[in-house]
């Protein structure tokens, strides 16, 4: 996601469109990127550290973006996606 | 995120670049969008249902994309973003 101090015109456009579309009560919208990485084998601390390094050096532009790395349970995703 | 059956050239490009960059053991990469919505007041079931509707009708293209809606704890984000 873009850092809070970086202007996000895409998010602002979405936010400004919402009341017109009948959705109130949303005070801010930010748009960003999301990467899903499928890892061979178990995701232990070493693998997670490597992925964090990868995110920091290649996937995110850390001058203007923050990132978080999170492990997802495939079963949980299957449940959530309808 | 793009549905599993939809080709994701951006994700593929990232995946193919990884071994060259010294990152092995990643079998798949998918790239997608992420929206952070700041809600006025508490996020109860009614608000969540509205947001799900909003995601389905305006933020995602459900012909080619799946989406998940998740409530984030601001404290948790502050912790994760270093």
Backbone of each chain as nested JSON, in Angstrom:
{
  "chains": [
    {"id": "A", "residues": [
      {"number": 1, "name": "UNK", "atoms": {"N": [0.841, -1.189, 0.0], "CA": [0.0, 0.0, 0.0], "C": [0.878, 1.242, 0.0]}},
      {"number": 2, "name": "UNK", "atoms": {"N": [0.359, 2.301, -0.661], "CA": [1.066, 3.577, -0.622], "C": [1.149, 4.056, 0.821]}},
      {"number": 3, "name": "UNK", "atoms": {"N": [2.265, 4.665, 1.176], "CA": [2.402, 5.207, 2.528], "C": [1.328, 6.27, 2.757]}},
      {"number": 4, "name": "UNK", "atoms": {"N": [0.936, 6.453, 4.022], "CA": [-0.156, 7.399, 4.306], "C": [0.108, 8.81, 3.778]}},
      {"number": 5, "name": "UNK", "atoms": {"N": [1.388, 9.219, 3.739], "CA": [1.692, 10.59, 3.308], "C": [1.747, 10.736, 1.788]}},
      {"number": 6, "name": "UNK", "atoms": {"N": [1.618, 9.617, 1.052], "CA": [1.669, 9.672, -0.41], "C": [0.242, 9.775, -0.962]}},
      {"number": 7, "name": "UNK", "atoms": {"N": [0.041, 10.732, -1.865], "CA": [-1.267, 10.937, -2.471], "C": [-1.698, 9.706, -3.277]}},
      {"number": 8, "name": "UNK", "atoms": {"N": [-2.954, 9.305, -3.136], "CA": [-3.467, 8.133, -3.847], "C": [-4.694, 8.531, -4.679]}},
      {"number": 9, "name": "UNK", "atoms": {"N": [-4.472, 9.03, -5.902], "CA": [-5.589, 9.536, -6.72], "C": [-6.624, 8.451, -7.047]}},
      {"number": 10, "name": "UNK", "atoms": {"N": [-6.179, 7.198, -7.236], "CA": [-7.129, 6.127, -7.546], "C": [-8.076, 5.898, -6.375]}},
      {"number": 11, "name": "UNK", "atoms": {"N": [-7.489, 5.823, -5.174], "CA": [-8.309, 5.629, -3.977], "C": [-9.268, 6.794, -3.769]}},
      {"number": 12, "name": "UNK", "atoms": {"N": [-8.773, 8.005, -4.006], "CA": [-9.615, 9.199, -3.84], "C": [-10.78, 9.19, -4.823]}},
      {"number": 13, "name": "UNK", "atoms": {"N": [-10.508, 8.741, -6.056], "CA": [-11.571, 8.685, -7.061], "C": [-12.661, 7.72, -6.616]}},
      {"number": 14, "name": "UNK", "atoms": {"N": [-12.235, 6.563, -6.089], "CA": [-13.214, 5.578, -5.593], "C": [-14.012, 6.188, -4.446]}},
      {"number": 15, "name": "UNK", "atoms": {"N": [-13.303, 6.82, -3.511], "CA": [-13.986, 7.379, -2.338], "C": [-15.019, 8.434, -2.726]}},
      {"number": 16, "name": "UNK", "atoms": {"N": [-14.65, 9.288, -3.684], "CA": [-15.574, 10.348, -4.105], "C": [-16.779, 9.797, -4.856]}},
      {"number": 17, "name": "UNK", "atoms": {"N": [-16.592, 8.621, -5.484], "CA": [-17.703, 8.037, -6.237], "C": [-18.718, 7.349, -5.324]}},
      {"number": 18, "name": "UNK", "atoms": {"N": [-18.3, 6.932, -4.138], "CA": [-19.159, 6.094, -3.297], "C": [-20.501, 6.727, -2.895]}},
      {"number": 19, "name": "UNK", "atoms": {"N": [-20.509, 7.996, -2.395], "CA": [-21.803, 8.574, -2.016], "C": [-22.771, 8.613, -3.199]}},
      {"number": 20, "name": "UNK", "atoms": {"N": [-22.257, 8.943, -4.383], "CA": [-23.066, 8.98, -5.593], "C": [-23.658, 7.603, -5.887]}},
      {"number": 21, "name": "UNK", "atoms": {"N": [-22.94, 6.551, -5.523], "CA": [-23.389, 5.184, -5.779], "C": [-24.236, 4.626, -4.63]}},
      {"number": 22, "name": "UNK", "atoms": {"N": [-24.472, 5.48, -3.628], "CA": [-25.334, 5.06, -2.526], "C": [-24.617, 4.457, -1.34]}},
      {"number": 23, "name": "UNK", "atoms": {"N": [-23.288, 4.598, -1.285], "CA": [-22.544, 4.062, -0.145], "C": [-21.981, 5.198, 0.7]}},
      {"number": 24, "name": "UNK", "atoms": {"N": [-22.548, 5.359, 1.9], "CA": [-22.066, 6.421, 2.781], "C": [-21.263, 5.818, 3.936]}},
      {"number": 25, "name": "UNK", "atoms": {"N": [-20.594, 6.699, 4.659], "CA": [-19.912, 6.258, 5.876], "C": [-18.512, 5.701, 5.647]}},
      {"number": 26, "name": "UNK", "atoms": {"N": [-17.979, 5.881, 4.436], "CA": [-16.591, 5.471, 4.172], "C": [-15.749, 6.74, 4.137]}},
      {"number": 27, "name": "UNK", "atoms": {"N": [-14.858, 6.902, 5.104], "CA": [-14.13, 8.17, 5.213], "C": [-12.842, 8.187, 4.399]}},
      {"number": 28, "name": "UNK", "atoms": {"N": [-12.33, 7.017, 4.04], "CA": [-11.106, 7.005, 3.244], "C": [-10.996, 5.692, 2.473]}},
      {"number": 29, "name": "UNK", "atoms": {"N": [-10.454, 5.781, 1.264], "CA": [-10.183, 4.583, 0.461], "C": [-8.751, 4.699, -0.062]}},
      {"number": 30, "name": "UNK", "atoms": {"N": [-7.982, 3.653, 0.093], "CA": [-6.636, 3.602, -0.47], "C": [-6.555, 2.353, -1.335]}},
      {"number": 31, "name": "UNK", "atoms": {"N": [-5.925, 2.503, -2.493], "CA": [-5.795, 1.345, -3.37], "C": [-4.33, 0.921, -3.43]}},
      {"number": 32, "name": "UNK", "atoms": {"N": [-4.106, -0.363, -3.415], "CA": [-2.734, -0.849, -3.48], "C": [-2.641, -2.187, -4.172]}},
      {"number": 33, "name": "UNK", "atoms": {"N": [-1.465, -2.78, -4.101], "CA": [-1.238, -4.058, -4.764], "C": [-1.191, -5.182, -3.745]}},
      {"number": 34, "name": "UNK", "atoms": {"N": [-1.39, -6.376, -4.246], "CA": [-1.391, -7.565, -3.423], "C": [-0.753, -8.677, -4.238]}},
      {"number": 35, "name": "UNK", "atoms": {"N": [0.177, -9.389, -3.644], "CA": [0.797, -10.518, -4.328], "C": [0.494, -11.784, -3.538]}},
      {"number": 36, "name": "UNK", "atoms": {"N": [0.077, -12.828, -4.224], "CA": [-0.075, -14.135, -3.576], "C": [1.046, -15.031, -4.051]}},
      {"number": 37, "name": "UNK", "atoms": {"N": [1.865, -15.48, -3.123], "CA": [2.983, -16.363, -3.455], "C": [2.677, -17.763, -2.947]}},
      {"number": 38, "name": "UNK", "atoms": {"N": [2.801, -18.731, -3.836], "CA": [2.606, -20.131, -3.476], "C": [3.986, -20.698, -3.165]}},
      {"number": 39, "name": "UNK", "atoms": {"N": [4.165, -21.189, -1.936], "CA": [5.485, -21.655, -1.514], "C": [5.54, -23.182, -1.574]}},
      {"number": 40, "name": "UNK", "atoms": {"N": [6.638, -23.709, -2.125], "CA": [6.888, -25.156, -2.077], "C": [7.25, -25.518, -0.644]}},
      {"number": 41, "name": "UNK", "atoms": {"N": [6.525, -26.448, -0.065], "CA": [6.875, -26.913, 1.279], "C": [6.341, -26.008, 2.37]}},
      {"number": 42, "name": "UNK", "atoms": {"N": [6.723, -26.299, 3.614], "CA": [6.169, -25.553, 4.745], "C": [6.727, -24.132, 4.829]}},
      {"number": 43, "name": "UNK", "atoms": {"N": [5.909, -23.224, 5.333], "CA": [6.321, -21.828, 5.485], "C": [6.856, -21.625, 6.901]}},
      {"number": 44, "name": "UNK", "atoms": {"N": [8.146, -21.846, 7.069], "CA": [8.744, -21.647, 8.389], "C": [9.339, -20.237, 8.478]}},
      {"number": 45, "name": "UNK", "atoms": {"N": [9.972, -19.94, 9.594], "CA": [10.481, -18.577, 9.816], "C": [11.533, -18.173, 8.791]}},
      {"number": 46, "name": "UNK", "atoms": {"N": [12.374, -19.162, 8.356], "CA": [13.429, -18.86, 7.389], "C": [12.817, -18.46, 6.043]}},
      {"number": 47, "name": "UNK", "atoms": {"N": [11.817, -19.235, 5.618], "CA": [11.135, -18.951, 4.351], "C": [10.45, -17.582, 4.434]}},
      {"number": 48, "name": "UNK", "atoms": {"N": [9.829, -17.328, 5.561], "CA": [9.111, -16.07, 5.749], "C": [10.077, -14.884, 5.71]}},
      {"number": 49, "name": "UNK", "atoms": {"N": [11.256, -15.072, 6.275], "CA": [12.261, -14.009, 6.265], "C": [12.719, -13.727, 4.83]}},
      {"number": 50, "name": "UNK", "atoms": {"N": [12.892, -14.801, 4.039], "CA": [13.273, -14.659, 2.625], "C": [12.193, -13.905, 1.852]}},
      {"number": 51, "name": "UNK", "atoms": {"N": [10.945, -14.247, 2.13], "CA": [9.832, -13.622, 1.403], "C": [9.718, -12.14, 1.784]}},
      {"number": 52, "name": "UNK", "atoms": {"N": [9.983, -11.861, 3.047], "CA": [9.961, -10.461, 3.488], "C": [11.034, -9.66, 2.746]}},
      {"number": 53, "name": "UNK", "atoms": {"N": [12.209, -10.299, 2.574], "CA": [13.335, -9.682, 1.87], "C": [12.966, -9.437, 0.403]}},
      {"number": 54, "name": "UNK", "atoms": {"N": [12.326, -10.455, -0.192], "CA": [11.867, -10.386, -1.584], "C": [10.854, -9.257, -1.75]}},
      {"number": 55, "name": "UNK", "atoms": {"N": [9.915, -9.169, -0.814], "CA": [8.887, -8.126, -0.879], "C": [9.544, -6.753, -0.788]}},
      {"number": 56, "name": "UNK", "atoms": {"N": [10.5, -6.651, 0.118], "CA": [11.143, -5.361, 0.357], "C": [12.006, -4.941, -0.837]}},
      {"number": 57, "name": "UNK", "atoms": {"N": [12.712, -5.919, -1.454], "CA": [13.656, -5.544, -2.502], "C": [13.036, -5.515, -3.896]}},
      {"number": 58, "name": "UNK", "atoms": {"N": [12.012, -6.365, -4.147], "CA": [11.515, -6.453, -5.519], "C": [10.034, -6.118, -5.695]}},
      {"number": 59, "name": "UNK", "atoms": {"N": [9.215, -6.525, -4.749], "CA": [7.773, -6.354, -4.984], "C": [7.284, -4.96, -4.607]}},
      {"number": 60, "name": "UNK", "atoms": {"N": [7.803, -4.435, -3.527], "CA": [7.361, -3.104, -3.089], "C": [8.392, -2.049, -3.459]}},
      {"number": 61, "name": "UNK", "atoms": {"N": [7.924, -0.845, -3.681], "CA": [8.812, 0.307, -3.79], "C": [8.772, 0.999, -2.433]}},
      {"number": 62, "name": "UNK", "atoms": {"N": [9.759, 0.685, -1.593], "CA": [9.678, 1.115, -0.192], "C": [9.899, 2.616, -0.001]}},
      {"number": 63, "name": "UNK", "atoms": {"N": [10.214, 3.32, -1.087], "CA": [10.29, 4.778, -0.981], "C": [8.876, 5.34, -0.776]}},
      {"number": 64, "name": "UNK", "atoms": {"N": [7.911, 4.763, -1.47], "CA": [6.545, 5.293, -1.391], "C": [5.53, 4.278, -0.865]}},
      {"number": 65, "name": "UNK", "atoms": {"N": [5.959, 3.011, -0.681], "CA": [4.997, 1.981, -0.268], "C": [5.4, 1.279, 1.023]}},
      {"number": 66, "name": "UNK", "atoms": {"N": [4.408, 0.946, 1.812], "CA": [4.557, 0.037, 2.944], "C": [4.109, -1.342, 2.497]}},
      {"number": 67, "name": "UNK", "atoms": {"N": [4.544, -2.372, 3.201], "CA": [4.019, -3.702, 2.881], "C": [3.882, -4.535, 4.146]}},
      {"number": 68, "name": "UNK", "atoms": {"N": [3.015, -5.503, 4.086], "CA": [2.907, -6.5, 5.15], "C": [2.967, -7.877, 4.494]}},
      {"number": 69, "name": "UNK", "atoms": {"N": [3.559, -8.837, 5.195], "CA": [3.607, -10.219, 4.733], "C": [2.754, -11.031, 5.688]}},
      {"number": 70, "name": "UNK", "atoms": {"N": [1.892, -11.844, 5.108], "CA": [0.994, -12.62, 5.977], "C": [0.827, -14.02, 5.393]}},
      {"number": 71, "name": "UNK", "atoms": {"N": [0.807, -15.014, 6.26], "CA": [0.623, -16.391, 5.825], "C": [-0.86, -16.691, 5.769]}},
      {"number": 72, "name": "UNK", "atoms": {"N": [-1.3, -17.218, 4.644], "CA": [-2.724, -17.533, 4.508], "C": [-2.918, -19.028, 4.512]}},
      {"number": 73, "name": "UNK", "atoms": {"N": [-3.993, -19.426, 5.114], "CA": [-4.367, -20.834, 5.144], "C": [-5.228, -21.108, 3.906]}},
      {"number": 74, "name": "UNK", "atoms": {"N": [-4.815, -22.005, 3.019], "CA": [-5.581, -22.249, 1.794], "C": [-7.045, -22.605, 2.083]}},
      {"number": 75, "name": "UNK", "atoms": {"N": [-7.277, -23.342, 3.157], "CA": [-8.639, -23.747, 3.512], "C": [-9.494, -22.521, 3.825]}},
      {"number": 76, "name": "UNK", "atoms": {"N": [-8.848, -21.558, 4.504], "CA": [-9.537, -20.326, 4.901], "C": [-9.937, -19.517, 3.659]}},
      {"number": 77, "name": "UNK", "atoms": {"N": [-9.033, -19.481, 2.669], "CA": [-9.318, -18.744, 1.444], "C": [-10.495, -19.387, 0.711]}},
      {"number": 78, "name": "UNK", "atoms": {"N": [-10.452, -20.703, 0.597], "CA": [-11.517, -21.433, -0.086], "C": [-12.869, -21.145, 0.569]}},
      {"number": 79, "name": "UNK", "atoms": {"N": [-12.828, -20.984, 1.883], "CA": [-14.03, -20.676, 2.662], "C": [-14.533, -19.273, 2.35]}},
      {"number": 80, "name": "UNK", "atoms": {"N": [-13.588, -18.32, 2.262], "CA": [-13.948, -16.907, 2.121], "C": [-14.412, -16.566, 0.709]}},
      {"number": 81, "name": "UNK", "atoms": {"N": [-13.82, -17.212, -0.303], "CA": [-14.163, -16.912, -1.691], "C": [-15.4, -17.713, -2.076]}},
      {"number": 82, "name": "UNK", "atoms": {"N": [-16.47, -16.992, -2.329], "CA": [-17.697, -17.721, -2.654], "C": [-17.979, -17.655, -4.151]}}
    ]},
    {"id": "B", "residues": [
      {"number": 1, "name": "UNK", "atoms": {"N": [-8.403, -10.567, -6.397], "CA": [-7.433, -11.362, -7.149], "C": [-8.109, -11.953, -8.379]}},
      {"number": 2, "name": "UNK", "atoms": {"N": [-7.321, -12.117, -9.458], "CA": [-7.852, -12.796, -10.637], "C": [-8.247, -14.223, -10.258]}},
      {"number": 3, "name": "UNK", "atoms": {"N": [-9.3, -14.721, -10.845], "CA": [-9.711, -16.103, -10.587], "C": [-8.6, -17.055, -11.048]}},
      {"number": 4, "name": "UNK", "atoms": {"N": [-8.515, -18.225, -10.414], "CA": [-7.411, -19.144, -10.738], "C": [-7.343, -19.507, -12.221]}},
      {"number": 5, "name": "UNK", "atoms": {"N": [-8.486, -19.541, -12.89], "CA": [-8.489, -19.947, -14.303], "C": [-8.127, -18.8, -15.25]}},
      {"number": 6, "name": "UNK", "atoms": {"N": [-7.996, -17.582, -14.721], "CA": [-7.656, -16.43, -15.565], "C": [-6.138, -16.238, -15.584]}},
      {"number": 7, "name": "UNK", "atoms": {"N": [-5.6, -16.082, -16.781], "CA": [-4.159, -15.89, -16.951], "C": [-3.712, -14.59, -16.283]}},
      {"number": 8, "name": "UNK", "atoms": {"N": [-2.591, -14.643, -15.574], "CA": [-2.072, -13.463, -14.885], "C": [-0.634, -13.201, -15.338]}},
      {"number": 9, "name": "UNK", "atoms": {"N": [-0.472, -12.466, -16.451], "CA": [0.876, -12.244, -17.007], "C": [1.812, -11.501, -16.045]}},
      {"number": 10, "name": "UNK", "atoms": {"N": [1.256, -10.568, -15.25], "CA": [2.102, -9.824, -14.312], "C": [2.692, -10.757, -13.261]}},
      {"number": 11, "name": "UNK", "atoms": {"N": [1.802, -11.603, -12.705], "CA": [2.253, -12.565, -11.7], "C": [3.28, -13.529, -12.282]}},
      {"number": 12, "name": "UNK", "atoms": {"N": [3.025, -13.985, -13.496], "CA": [3.958, -14.908, -14.154], "C": [5.318, -14.271, -14.369]}},
      {"number": 13, "name": "UNK", "atoms": {"N": [5.311, -12.987, -14.764], "CA": [6.576, -12.281, -14.987], "C": [7.378, -12.224, -13.692]}},
      {"number": 14, "name": "UNK", "atoms": {"N": [6.69, -11.928, -12.596], "CA": [7.37, -11.885, -11.295], "C": [7.918, -13.271, -10.958]}},
      {"number": 15, "name": "UNK", "atoms": {"N": [7.082, -14.286, -11.142], "CA": [7.514, -15.647, -10.778], "C": [8.745, -16.068, -11.569]}},
      {"number": 16, "name": "UNK", "atoms": {"N": [8.745, -15.751, -12.866], "CA": [9.872, -16.162, -13.707], "C": [11.15, -15.4, -13.361]}},
      {"number": 17, "name": "UNK", "atoms": {"N": [10.989, -14.192, -12.822], "CA": [12.163, -13.391, -12.473], "C": [12.813, -13.865, -11.171]}},
      {"number": 18, "name": "UNK", "atoms": {"N": [12.048, -14.517, -10.3], "CA": [12.545, -14.828, -8.954], "C": [13.811, -15.69, -8.915]}},
      {"number": 19, "name": "UNK", "atoms": {"N": [13.872, -16.834, -9.654], "CA": [15.092, -17.641, -9.587], "C": [16.333, -16.838, -9.999]}},
      {"number": 20, "name": "UNK", "atoms": {"N": [16.173, -16.008, -11.035], "CA": [17.256, -15.152, -11.5], "C": [17.719, -14.196, -10.395]}},
      {"number": 21, "name": "UNK", "atoms": {"N": [16.791, -13.796, -9.548], "CA": [17.109, -12.853, -8.477], "C": [17.561, -13.576, -7.204]}},
      {"number": 22, "name": "UNK", "atoms": {"N": [17.631, -14.898, -7.293], "CA": [18.126, -15.658, -6.151], "C": [17.056, -16.168, -5.204]}},
      {"number": 23, "name": "UNK", "atoms": {"N": [15.792, -16.119, -5.625], "CA": [14.72, -16.615, -4.76], "C": [14.116, -17.874, -5.355]}},
      {"number": 24, "name": "UNK", "atoms": {"N": [14.364, -19.0, -4.714], "CA": [13.824, -20.269, -5.2], "C": [12.684, -20.732, -4.295]}},
      {"number": 25, "name": "UNK", "atoms": {"N": [11.963, -21.758, -4.777], "CA": [10.943, -22.39, -3.941], "C": [9.597, -21.693, -3.978]}},
      {"number": 26, "name": "UNK", "atoms": {"N": [9.408, -20.755, -4.905], "CA": [8.093, -20.12, -5.07], "C": [7.467, -20.718, -6.331]}},
      {"number": 27, "name": "UNK", "atoms": {"N": [6.377, -21.466, -6.157], "CA": [5.834, -22.192, -7.299], "C": [4.811, -21.387, -8.087]}},
      {"number": 28, "name": "UNK", "atoms": {"N": [4.267, -20.339, -7.47], "CA": [3.287, -19.529, -8.2], "C": [3.207, -18.133, -7.592]}},
      {"number": 29, "name": "UNK", "atoms": {"N": [3.008, -17.149, -8.464], "CA": [2.793, -15.773, -7.999], "C": [1.579, -15.23, -8.73]}},
      {"number": 30, "name": "UNK", "atoms": {"N": [0.674, -14.641, -7.991], "CA": [-0.48, -13.972, -8.599], "C": [-0.494, -12.543, -8.084]}},
      {"number": 31, "name": "UNK", "atoms": {"N": [-0.804, -11.614, -8.993], "CA": [-0.858, -10.221, -8.569], "C": [-2.292, -9.73, -8.636]}},
      {"number": 32, "name": "UNK", "atoms": {"N": [-2.684, -8.96, -7.653], "CA": [-4.049, -8.448, -7.651], "C": [-4.137, -7.095, -6.979]}},
      {"number": 33, "name": "UNK", "atoms": {"N": [-5.361, -6.649, -6.764], "CA": [-5.578, -5.346, -6.162], "C": [-6.03, -5.5, -4.725]}},
      {"number": 34, "name": "UNK", "atoms": {"N": [-5.864, -4.431, -3.988], "CA": [-6.237, -4.407, -2.592], "C": [-6.79, -3.015, -2.304]}},
      {"number": 35, "name": "UNK", "atoms": {"N": [-7.929, -2.959, -1.646], "CA": [-8.504, -1.668, -1.26], "C": [-8.584, -1.613, 0.252]}},
      {"number": 36, "name": "UNK", "atoms": {"N": [-8.156, -0.51, 0.827], "CA": [-8.347, -0.289, 2.257], "C": [-9.422, 0.762, 2.429]}},
      {"number": 37, "name": "UNK", "atoms": {"N": [-10.508, 0.382, 3.085], "CA": [-11.608, 1.316, 3.326], "C": [-11.636, 1.677, 4.8]}},
      {"number": 38, "name": "UNK", "atoms": {"N": [-11.668, 2.972, 5.053], "CA": [-11.753, 3.466, 6.42], "C": [-13.233, 3.732, 6.698]}},
      {"number": 39, "name": "UNK", "atoms": {"N": [-13.772, 3.065, 7.705], "CA": [-15.205, 3.165, 7.974], "C": [-15.45, 4.1, 9.152]}},
      {"number": 40, "name": "UNK", "atoms": {"N": [-16.451, 5.001, 9.005], "CA": [-16.875, 5.833, 10.13], "C": [-17.633, 4.941, 11.109]}},
      {"number": 41, "name": "UNK", "atoms": {"N": [-17.205, 4.914, 12.355], "CA": [-17.933, 4.151, 13.364], "C": [-17.588, 2.68, 13.342]}},
      {"number": 42, "name": "UNK", "atoms": {"N": [-18.3, 1.906, 14.164], "CA": [-17.976, 0.486, 14.324], "C": [-18.336, -0.329, 13.083]}},
      {"number": 43, "name": "UNK", "atoms": {"N": [-17.559, -1.379, 12.839], "CA": [-17.804, -2.26, 11.696], "C": [-18.644, -3.443, 12.171]}},
      {"number": 44, "name": "UNK", "atoms": {"N": [-19.947, -3.269, 12.101], "CA": [-20.836, -4.373, 12.501], "C": [-21.246, -5.181, 11.267]}},
      {"number": 45, "name": "UNK", "atoms": {"N": [-22.084, -6.169, 11.477], "CA": [-22.454, -7.07, 10.373], "C": [-23.148, -6.339, 9.231]}},
      {"number": 46, "name": "UNK", "atoms": {"N": [-23.966, -5.315, 9.572], "CA": [-24.698, -4.58, 8.539], "C": [-23.713, -3.809, 7.656]}},
      {"number": 47, "name": "UNK", "atoms": {"N": [-22.75, -3.145, 8.301], "CA": [-21.744, -2.379, 7.559], "C": [-20.934, -3.322, 6.68]}},
      {"number": 48, "name": "UNK", "atoms": {"N": [-20.588, -4.466, 7.235], "CA": [-19.79, -5.441, 6.511], "C": [-20.547, -5.963, 5.289]}},
      {"number": 49, "name": "UNK", "atoms": {"N": [-21.84, -6.155, 5.452], "CA": [-22.663, -6.626, 4.33], "C": [-22.694, -5.581, 3.221]}},
      {"number": 50, "name": "UNK", "atoms": {"N": [-22.787, -4.3, 3.608], "CA": [-22.786, -3.201, 2.637], "C": [-21.456, -3.161, 1.898]}},
      {"number": 51, "name": "UNK", "atoms": {"N": [-20.381, -3.351, 2.622], "CA": [-19.047, -3.281, 2.017], "C": [-18.837, -4.453, 1.062]}},
      {"number": 52, "name": "UNK", "atoms": {"N": [-19.385, -5.592, 1.442], "CA": [-19.286, -6.765, 0.575], "C": [-20.029, -6.492, -0.745]}},
      {"number": 53, "name": "UNK", "atoms": {"N": [-21.18, -5.832, -0.61], "CA": [-21.998, -5.48, -1.779], "C": [-21.225, -4.495, -2.669]}},
      {"number": 54, "name": "UNK", "atoms": {"N": [-20.598, -3.521, -2.009], "CA": [-19.803, -2.501, -2.701], "C": [-18.633, -3.159, -3.446]}},
      {"number": 55, "name": "UNK", "atoms": {"N": [-17.954, -4.081, -2.764], "CA": [-16.821, -4.775, -3.38], "C": [-17.286, -5.555, -4.6]}},
      {"number": 56, "name": "UNK", "atoms": {"N": [-18.419, -6.207, -4.439], "CA": [-18.924, -7.057, -5.515], "C": [-19.385, -6.237, -6.712]}},
      {"number": 57, "name": "UNK", "atoms": {"N": [-20.035, -5.082, -6.435], "CA": [-20.615, -4.344, -7.545], "C": [-19.667, -3.32, -8.16]}},
      {"number": 58, "name": "UNK", "atoms": {"N": [-18.74, -2.748, -7.358], "CA": [-17.923, -1.667, -7.903], "C": [-16.417, -1.917, -7.886]}},
      {"number": 59, "name": "UNK", "atoms": {"N": [-15.918, -2.543, -6.841], "CA": [-14.452, -2.648, -6.741], "C": [-13.897, -3.821, -7.52]}},
      {"number": 60, "name": "UNK", "atoms": {"N": [-14.602, -4.944, -7.491], "CA": [-14.109, -6.127, -8.202], "C": [-14.865, -6.298, -9.513]}},
      {"number": 61, "name": "UNK", "atoms": {"N": [-14.207, -6.888, -10.479], "CA": [-14.876, -7.339, -11.696], "C": [-15.098, -8.836, -11.513]}},
      {"number": 62, "name": "UNK", "atoms": {"N": [-16.292, -9.181, -11.061], "CA": [-16.529, -10.566, -10.629], "C": [-16.59, -11.564, -11.783]}},
      {"number": 63, "name": "UNK", "atoms": {"N": [-16.528, -11.061, -13.019], "CA": [-16.421, -11.99, -14.146], "C": [-15.048, -12.673, -14.122]}},
      {"number": 64, "name": "UNK", "atoms": {"N": [-14.031, -11.895, -13.788], "CA": [-12.669, -12.446, -13.817], "C": [-11.973, -12.425, -12.458]}},
      {"number": 65, "name": "UNK", "atoms": {"N": [-12.59, -11.768, -11.448], "CA": [-11.909, -11.63, -10.158], "C": [-12.718, -12.202, -9.001]}},
      {"number": 66, "name": "UNK", "atoms": {"N": [-11.988, -12.794, -8.055], "CA": [-12.547, -13.155, -6.756], "C": [-12.188, -12.045, -5.776]}},
      {"number": 67, "name": "UNK", "atoms": {"N": [-12.927, -11.964, -4.686], "CA": [-12.511, -11.003, -3.664], "C": [-12.83, -11.544, -2.276]}},
      {"number": 68, "name": "UNK", "atoms": {"N": [-12.089, -11.046, -1.3], "CA": [-12.393, -11.335, 0.093], "C": [-12.468, -10.009, 0.829]}},
      {"number": 69, "name": "UNK", "atoms": {"N": [-13.354, -9.934, 1.821], "CA": [-13.465, -8.744, 2.662], "C": [-13.01, -9.145, 4.053]}},
      {"number": 70, "name": "UNK", "atoms": {"N": [-12.141, -8.335, 4.617], "CA": [-11.613, -8.695, 5.941], "C": [-11.492, -7.439, 6.788]}},
      {"number": 71, "name": "UNK", "atoms": {"N": [-11.809, -7.553, 8.056], "CA": [-11.716, -6.415, 8.971], "C": [-10.313, -6.4, 9.562]}},
      {"number": 72, "name": "UNK", "atoms": {"N": [-9.665, -5.257, 9.486], "CA": [-8.317, -5.148, 10.027], "C": [-8.339, -4.3, 11.29]}},
      {"number": 73, "name": "UNK", "atoms": {"N": [-7.513, -4.711, 12.199], "CA": [-7.362, -3.973, 13.439], "C": [-6.255, -2.932, 13.216]}},
      {"number": 74, "name": "UNK", "atoms": {"N": [-6.572, -1.628, 13.361], "CA": [-5.558, -0.603, 13.089], "C": [-4.276, -0.82, 13.896]}},
      {"number": 75, "name": "UNK", "atoms": {"N": [-4.411, -1.287, 15.138], "CA": [-3.238, -1.505, 15.993], "C": [-2.337, -2.572, 15.389]}},
      {"number": 76, "name": "UNK", "atoms": {"N": [-2.979, -3.593, 14.828], "CA": [-2.252, -4.705, 14.222], "C": [-1.458, -4.222, 13.001]}},
      {"number": 77, "name": "UNK", "atoms": {"N": [-2.073, -3.335, 12.204], "CA": [-1.398, -2.803, 11.027], "C": [-0.179, -1.988, 11.457]}},
      {"number": 78, "name": "UNK", "atoms": {"N": [-0.366, -1.141, 12.432], "CA": [0.733, -0.301, 12.913], "C": [1.898, -1.168, 13.379]}},
      {"number": 79, "name": "UNK", "atoms": {"N": [1.557, -2.303, 13.959], "CA": [2.561, -3.269, 14.441], "C": [3.307, -3.898, 13.266]}},
      {"number": 80, "name": "UNK", "atoms": {"N": [2.541, -4.261, 12.231], "CA": [3.114, -5.019, 11.106], "C": [3.958, -4.138, 10.188]}},
      {"number": 81, "name": "UNK", "atoms": {"N": [3.548, -2.886, 10.014], "CA": [4.264, -1.983, 9.113], "C": [5.436, -1.37, 9.868]}},
      {"number": 82, "name": "UNK", "atoms": {"N": [6.619, -1.711, 9.417], "CA": [7.788, -1.187, 10.147], "C": [8.413, -0.024, 9.392]}}
    ]}
  ]
}
